[in-house]
Amino acid sequence: MEIPKYILGDNTDYPTAIFVIHTEFPLFVINLENDEVEWLEEFDNQDQKELESETENYIKEATEFYDREVARYNND
């Protein structure tokens, strides 16, 4: 099965949260309501350095994905 790079998620326990799940390395979930990121794996020192420099890009990509999905829903 092919899984998309980003997936939208919601949960009634968090009614105002908008979750985007990143399914490739590095695995994470971001709450777009507050840009809080939960990493779903552990990292070595090299990976940690990459994460520090790329986190802003991941947040930007997740936000762009969400905006694109919402625009598609609104056009249907």
C-alpha positions as CSV (number, residue, x, y, z in Angstrom):
1,M,0.0,0.0,0.0
2,E,1.2,3.5,-0.8
3,I,0.8,6.0,1.9
4,P,0.8,9.8,1.3
5,K,3.6,11.9,2.7
6,Y,1.1,13.9,4.8
7,I,-2.3,12.9,6.3
8,L,-4.9,15.1,8.0
9,G,-6.1,14.0,11.4
10,D,-8.6,15.2,14.0
11,N,-9.9,14.0,17.3
12,T,-13.0,15.1,19.2
13,D,-11.0,15.2,22.4
14,Y,-9.1,18.2,20.8
15,P,-11.9,20.0,19.0
16,T,-9.9,23.0,17.9
17,A,-6.7,21.1,16.9
18,I,-5.7,20.4,13.3
19,F,-3.3,17.6,13.1
20,V,-1.0,16.8,10.2
21,I,0.8,13.5,10.2
22,H,4.1,13.2,8.3
23,T,4.6,9.6,7.3
24,E,8.2,9.7,6.0
25,F,11.4,10.2,7.9
26,P,11.3,11.9,10.3
27,L,7.9,10.7,11.5
28,F,6.0,13.4,13.3
29,V,2.6,14.8,14.1
30,I,2.1,18.6,14.1
31,N,-0.8,20.4,15.6
32,L,-1.3,23.4,13.3
33,E,-3.3,25.2,16.0
34,N,-0.1,25.9,18.0
35,D,2.7,24.5,15.7
36,E,3.5,21.9,18.4
37,V,5.5,19.0,17.0
38,E,5.5,15.5,18.4
39,W,8.4,13.3,17.0
40,L,7.4,9.7,16.6
41,E,10.9,8.3,16.6
42,E,14.2,8.7,18.4
43,F,17.2,10.4,16.7
44,D,20.9,10.1,16.9
45,N,23.2,13.3,17.1
46,Q,23.4,13.6,13.3
47,D,19.7,13.3,12.8
48,Q,19.1,15.8,15.6
49,K,21.3,18.4,13.8
50,E,19.3,17.8,10.6
51,L,16.0,18.2,12.5
52,E,17.1,21.5,14.0
53,S,17.8,23.0,10.6
54,E,14.7,21.4,8.8
55,T,12.0,21.8,11.4
56,E,10.8,25.1,10.0
57,N,10.6,23.6,6.5
58,Y,8.5,20.7,7.9
59,I,6.1,23.1,9.5
60,K,5.8,25.1,6.3
61,E,5.2,22.0,4.2
62,A,2.6,20.7,6.7
63,T,0.8,24.1,6.6
64,E,0.9,24.2,2.8
65,F,-0.5,20.7,2.6
66,Y,-3.4,21.6,5.0
67,D,-4.2,24.8,3.0
68,R,-4.2,22.8,-0.3
69,E,-6.5,20.1,1.2
70,V,-8.9,22.7,2.6
71,A,-9.0,24.5,-0.8
72,R,-9.8,21.2,-2.5
73,Y,-12.7,20.5,0.0
74,N,-14.1,24.0,-0.6
75,N,-14.0,23.5,-4.4
76,D,-16.1,20.3,-4.2
